Amino acid sequence: MTITESAVTQRIRRKLRNTTHMLRKTRGERQQVDCGRYYVLDTNLNALLWHHVNLEACGRELGVLRVNESVAE
């Protein structure tokens, strides 16, 4: 079963909502080169935790994607 990118980002954001982490999407080309398309911030430290985040791998690690689901590119 294929899940859209926006659906996976919503699931990940919901999962991270009660923590100090926040999934963000880059805006500019320069930022995308530095951080990748998606990155995770720690809002308490205002620090970059993970860069170049793979949505499918992150979703599986957090438990928001089932075994039979994959992310549409």
C-alpha positions as CSV (number, residue, x, y, z in Angstrom):
1,M,0.0,0.0,0.0
2,T,1.4,3.4,-1.0
3,I,1.1,6.4,1.3
4,T,1.7,10.0,0.2
5,E,4.6,12.0,1.5
6,S,2.3,14.5,3.1
7,A,0.4,11.7,5.0
8,V,3.7,10.4,6.4
9,T,4.9,13.8,7.4
10,Q,1.6,14.4,9.3
11,R,1.9,11.0,11.0
12,I,5.5,11.8,12.1
13,R,4.5,15.3,13.3
14,R,1.7,13.8,15.4
15,K,4.0,11.3,16.9
16,L,6.6,14.0,17.8
17,R,4.1,16.5,19.0
18,N,4.4,15.6,22.7
19,T,8.2,15.6,22.6
20,T,10.7,18.5,22.1
21,H,11.4,17.3,18.5
22,M,9.9,18.9,15.4
23,L,10.0,17.7,11.8
24,R,10.6,20.5,9.4
25,K,10.8,20.9,5.6
26,T,13.5,23.0,4.0
27,R,12.5,26.1,2.1
28,G,15.5,27.2,0.0
29,E,17.9,25.4,-2.2
30,R,20.9,26.3,0.0
31,Q,19.1,24.9,3.1
32,Q,18.2,21.8,1.2
33,V,21.9,21.2,0.3
34,D,22.9,21.6,4.0
35,C,20.0,19.8,5.8
36,G,18.3,17.7,3.1
37,R,14.6,18.0,2.2
38,Y,13.5,17.2,5.8
39,Y,15.2,17.7,9.1
40,V,14.4,17.4,12.8
41,L,15.0,20.1,15.4
42,D,15.1,20.0,19.2
43,T,12.9,23.0,20.2
44,N,14.4,23.3,23.7
45,L,18.0,23.4,22.5
46,N,17.1,25.0,19.2
47,A,19.5,22.6,17.7
48,L,19.5,20.4,14.6
49,L,19.2,16.7,15.6
50,W,18.8,14.9,12.3
51,H,19.5,16.1,8.8
52,H,18.7,14.5,5.5
53,V,15.8,12.6,7.1
54,N,14.4,9.7,5.1
55,L,10.7,9.8,5.7
56,E,10.1,6.1,5.2
57,A,13.0,5.1,7.6
58,C,12.0,7.7,10.2
59,G,8.3,6.6,10.0
60,R,9.3,3.0,10.5
61,E,11.6,3.8,13.4
62,L,8.8,5.8,15.1
63,G,6.2,3.1,14.4
64,V,3.9,5.3,12.2
65,L,4.3,3.1,9.1
66,R,3.0,-0.4,8.9
67,V,5.0,-3.3,7.3
68,N,2.9,-3.2,4.1
69,E,3.1,0.6,3.6
70,S,5.6,2.5,1.6
71,V,6.1,6.2,0.8
72,A,5.3,7.4,-2.7
73,E,8.2,9.5,-4.1
